[in-house]
């Protein structure tokens, strides 16, 4: 391969890595927002004495947080 080919391949790989990192950051942000929303729903369910619903929401929160 020529030097230009190698440089091009390296640049493309770097761009793909950067894109993947940006996507992970965006997904993490979305997950954090989802957790906050689920927490609000869980607390409301608990206040409304809907404990089974609150427990389901708690489990969803735990599952998301394990993946963060």
N, C-alpha and C positions, 0 to 999 in steps of 0.2 A: 504494500500500500504506500501511497505517497504521503508526505507530511500533511498535505492539505486534507486528504481523506481521513487521516488520524485525528487532525484537529476538528474536523467537522463531526466525526463520530463522538469525540469527547464533549464537544459543545452540546450536541443533541442529548447525550446522556445526562449532562448537568442540568439542562432545561427540564428534562423529564423528572429528575429527582426533585427539582425545585417545585414543579407543578404538583407532585405527589405530596410534598411537605405542606404546601398551601392548602391542598384538599383536606389533609388530616387536621390542620388547624381549624378549618371551617367546620368540619364534622364534629370536632371536639367542642367548638362553640355552640353548635346546634344541640349537641347532647346536653351541655350544661343548661341551656335554655329549657330544654325538654324536662330536665330534672327539676328545675325551679317550678315549672308549670305543674308537673306531677305532684310536687310537694304541696303546692297550694291546694290542689284538688284533694290530696290525702287529708290535709288538715281540715278542710271543709267537710269531707265525708265523716271524719271523726267527730267534729262539732255537731253534725247532724245525726250522730249515733249510728252511722252506717259503717260499722267496724269491719265487716267483711270486705266492703269496697275499699276501705282505707288500707287493709292488709294487702289486697291485690296491688294497689298503687305502690305501697311500700316495697313489694317484691320487684315491681318493674323498675323502681328507682335503684334498688340494690343491683339489679342486673346491668343497668346502664352504667352505674358507677364502677362496676368491676371492669368494664371495657374502656374506661377513660384512662 
